[in-house]
């Protein structure tokens, strides 16, 4: 028996990145002395008011089919919070709820791209992007944001990658895995390219509320960009709701209509009690969200201070997110080799950043999604492992 060609398109190389993480999770469940710093899942419980809203909705019988696009009041809150001077009239009709930003990206790929189209994606990028967008039959074209430049946007390289087949540009801002946030001038360059070459922009802004320095800029807020931009976001990171699977896409109404048609045959809407929780998060839980942001900033600073003076393995201080990047190339190992050896020697699990693209080959991504005491112990083990590597290979 044969499978469809789709099975090849969704089997990206990045899927193998999680092998070590899965081993670490199994070892942790078995009670072994391991520290899991390989995934972006906040260790906070979902704020109590959000959970209680879902429980109350369940008790009230909120278990029936919902509008495919999502409850209007939830979408209206999202629209209001996204308004700007250049898009003052955005409303619920510009928003579609999905089962997480990943689901929204999948839908965007199907509604914007055809087989043979090309979509440029800034590299490094999240592990599953290639397979998620490849389901449409389009080809994802990585555009390097070089490590030597601090993984900054390269306008010239992006321009040179545009061909007659190019249909869209995918931007993650702030970036995962690097935590780099785009500047005003970089955003302007993206907008200029998109307008001049009549391209869609898909903007993944999942980490836009976990910012430590600077100000986040939404591409859709720039003049002339809303009608050609799909903005993706979710509650997962901001409100510690990864398992709730609540995300959305914001864009022109014609695209949202297509999303709704796709949702009719793909998902048929989120659960009502989940949307009740989402409404409470968006309306009433900003203080809890700010606590999460402040805590991650403190953890970022803790890890940075603990690891910044290791000359052999420089680290990149992130402006946002929940990860820090370490360059292990000077140790003569790939990121995957380092991650495996580190785990075998210390029980600390980090992620091979090479899974996020060729640009980050030789780097590892370290999450700071555990409490301070555990983070300090992890940093101590990482430093000890690097010292031992240098002693063994002077």
Secondary structure, DSSP 8 states (H G I E B T S, - for coil): ----THHHHT--GGGGGGHHHHHHHHHHHTT-S-EE-SS---SS---HHHHHHHHHHHHTT--S---TT--HHHHHHHHHHH-BTTBTT--GGGEEEESSHHHHHHHHHHHH--TT-EEEEEES--TTHHHHHHTTT-EEEEEE--GGGTS---HHHHHHH--TTEEEEEEESS-TTT-----HHHHHHHHHHHHHTT-EEEEE-TTTT-BSSS----GGGSTTTGGGEEEEEESTTTTT-GGG--EEEE--HHHHHHHHHHHHHHT----HHHHHHHHHHHHH-HHHHHHHHHHHHHHHHHHHHHHTT-TTS-EE--SBSSEEEEE-GGGT--HHHHHHHHHHHH-EE-EEGGGG-GGGTTEEEEE--S-HHHHHHHHHHHHHHHHHHHHHT-
